[in-house]
Amino acid sequence: MAIGVQLDFEGATTDQYDQVIAKMGFKPKGPGAPSLIFHWVTKTATGIRVIDVWETREQFERFAAEKIGPITQEVGVPGPPKTQLFDVHNYLTAG
């Protein structure tokens, strides 16, 4: 089952986010990780918010443990994100 993920990184900046994406080998508006259906990010009043849809919870959790956690620490993001997970009833893709 697809899962929606909201990650709130308090104190993080969009510059740090850009560094994380580059270290993961991704480019803006390009393809993301295998099993990632959709991804976007926005600046908030207190940091940044990432919204994802993944094919499964297990795939997200593996990617978070192997990539998100270590790389955000490496670029100086202050602490782990507040994470919310949602079961996705449906999603649409570009036509």
C-alpha positions in Angstrom: 0.0 0.0 0.0 1.3 3.5 -0.9 2.2 5.7 2.0 2.2 9.5 2.3 5.0 11.0 4.4 5.3 14.5 5.9 8.7 15.4 7.2 9.1 18.6 9.2 12.8 19.6 9.6 12.8 22.3 12.3 15.7 24.8 11.8 16.7 23.4 8.4 17.2 25.7 5.4 16.5 25.2 1.7 20.2 25.5 1.1 20.7 22.5 3.4 17.9 20.7 1.5 19.7 21.4 -1.8 22.9 20.0 -0.4 21.1 16.8 0.7 19.5 16.3 -2.7 22.9 16.8 -4.5 24.6 14.4 -2.1 21.9 11.8 -2.9 22.7 12.3 -6.6 19.3 13.9 -7.5 18.7 17.0 -9.6 15.8 19.4 -9.2 12.7 18.3 -11.3 14.5 15.0 -12.1 13.8 11.4 -11.1 14.0 10.5 -7.4 14.7 7.4 -5.5 13.4 4.0 -6.6 9.9 3.4 -5.1 9.3 7.1 -4.6 6.2 8.1 -6.4 6.2 11.9 -5.7 8.2 14.4 -3.8 8.0 18.2 -3.1 9.5 20.6 -0.5 8.6 24.0 0.9 10.0 26.5 3.3 8.0 26.9 6.5 8.1 29.6 9.2 10.4 27.3 11.3 12.3 25.2 8.7 11.4 23.0 5.8 8.6 20.5 5.1 9.0 17.6 2.7 5.9 15.7 1.4 6.4 12.3 -0.3 4.4 9.4 -1.6 6.2 6.1 -1.5 5.1 2.7 -2.8 5.4 1.1 0.7 6.3 2.1 4.2 9.2 -0.3 4.3 10.8 1.3 1.2 10.5 4.7 2.8 11.9 3.5 6.1 14.9 1.9 4.4 15.6 5.0 2.4 15.2 7.2 5.5 17.6 5.0 7.5 20.2 4.7 4.7 20.1 8.2 3.1 17.9 10.8 4.8 19.2 10.4 8.3 22.9 10.2 7.6 23.0 12.9 4.9 20.9 15.4 6.8 23.3 15.0 9.8 26.3 15.4 7.4 25.0 18.8 6.1 24.2 20.1 9.6 20.4 19.8 9.8 19.6 20.2 13.5 18.0 16.9 14.6 15.7 14.4 13.1 12.5 15.5 11.4 9.0 15.3 12.9 7.5 12.6 10.8 3.9 11.8 10.0 2.8 8.8 7.9 -0.5 8.4 6.1 -2.1 5.5 4.3 -2.8 6.6 0.7 -6.2 5.7 -0.6 -5.4 6.9 -4.2 -3.0 9.0 -6.1 -2.9 10.3 -9.7 0.0 10.7 -12.1 0.6 13.0 -15.0 -1.6 12.1 -18.0 
